Amino acid sequence: MAAWDGILEATTRLKDMLQSNEDIVRVQAALVLGYTKVQSFYPSLFELISDPSPEVRAAAAQAVGEMKSRELLPNLIYLLGDSRTRTVATQALGHFGMDILPELAEALRWPQTPETIRRALPWGDGNDRWPASL
């Protein structure tokens, strides 16, 4: 019974962290979610990846990359358009490897994709921006 109590307590605390008014607490919540690498936790990152705080968005992007959550790929690609989240979003995309090339190509083909995102996408302006790990 004690193990279940611990899991329930941790879940309650994480939920409170996700809803905190403090940016640093939401950053920590995103990092915890990424650390678990449990893909079914991705819905908890939906709000964090569009948080008003760039630090929270960056932490959520990192978590998405660690989880390899394809459900949040469009959100991750969108973060490429913001200079405050571009680097971490690029690194997070690198976690997916070459499997996401169709999604990246689609973002380049879509006429409404902002130029800032186009240029940040790998090969969007003719330069390879993938992390060296690929």
N, C-alpha and C positions, 0 to 999 in steps of 0.2 A: 504494500500500500504506500510506503514512503516514496518509492520511485515515482509512482503516478502523481503524488502530491508535488514532488519536485518538478515534474514536467508541466503540470498545471500552473505552478507558481512562475516558472520561467516563461511560459506562454503569456500569462497575464502581464508580467513585467515587460516583455517585448512589445506587446500591444500598447502598453502605456508609453513606451519609448517612441513608438511609431507616431503617436498622437501628441507628443510633447510640444510645447511652445518654444523649447530651446533647440536651436540649430544643432549644437554639438551632440545632443541626445539623439536627434534623428539621424545624424551622421553615424553615430555608434550603432544604432538599430540597423541601418543599411549594411554596415560592415559585418554585423553578426549574421544577417541573412546571407550575405555573400560567403562568409566563412562556412556556413552549413552546407552550401552547394546543393541544397534541396530544391529542385526545380519547381516543385509544387508551391513553394513560397513566393513565386513571382508576383502574384496579385498584390502582395504587401508593398512591392516596389513601384506600382503604378503611380501612386501619389508622390512618392519620394523622388522619382525621376523627373517630375515636373514641379518640384518644390520651388518656392520663390528664392531660396538660398542656393547660390551656386555650389557651395561646399556640400550641401545635402545632395544636390543633383549629381555631383561628381562621385560621391560615395555610392549613390544608387547605381550609377553607371559601372563603377568597379564591381559591385555585387552582381549586376546583370551579366557582366563578362565572366565572372567566376562561376555563376550558375549556368552559363551558356543558355540563357532563356531566350529562345527564338521569338516568344510572344512579345518581347519588349525590343526587338531589333529596330522597328521604326522609330521608337522613342530614342534609342541609342544613336541612331543615324542623325536624328534631329539635333542632338546635343553637339554634333560636329559644327553646327552653325554658330556656336557661342564660344568665343575665345577663352572663356573661363572654364569650360568643360571639354574643350576640343581634345586636349592631350589624353585625358583619362578615357574619353569616349573612344579614341583611336586605339588605345591600349586594350580596352574592353572588347572592341571588335576583333582585335588580334587573337583573343582567346578562342574565338569561334573557328579560326583557321579558314581555309579556302572554301569550306562548306557554304559560306554566306555570299559567295560571289554573285549568285543570281539576284539576291536582294539588293546588293550594292549596285549591280548593273541596272536594276529596275529604278533605283533612286536617281541614277544618272539619266535614264531615259524619260523620267516623269518631268514634264515641262514646268510644273509648279515648284520643283525643288529649288530653293534659293541658291544663288551663286556661291554664297559662303559655304554651304554644305557641299555643293558640287566640287569646289576646290579642295575641300578637306577630305573628300572620299579618295581612297587609293586609286590612282590613275585618273582622277577627275581632271587634273590639269597636266597629265603626262609625267608626273613624278610619283615614284613609289613611296608611299607613306606607311607601309606596313612595318610593324615592329620587327626587329632583326630575328626574333624567334621563329618567324615563318619562313 
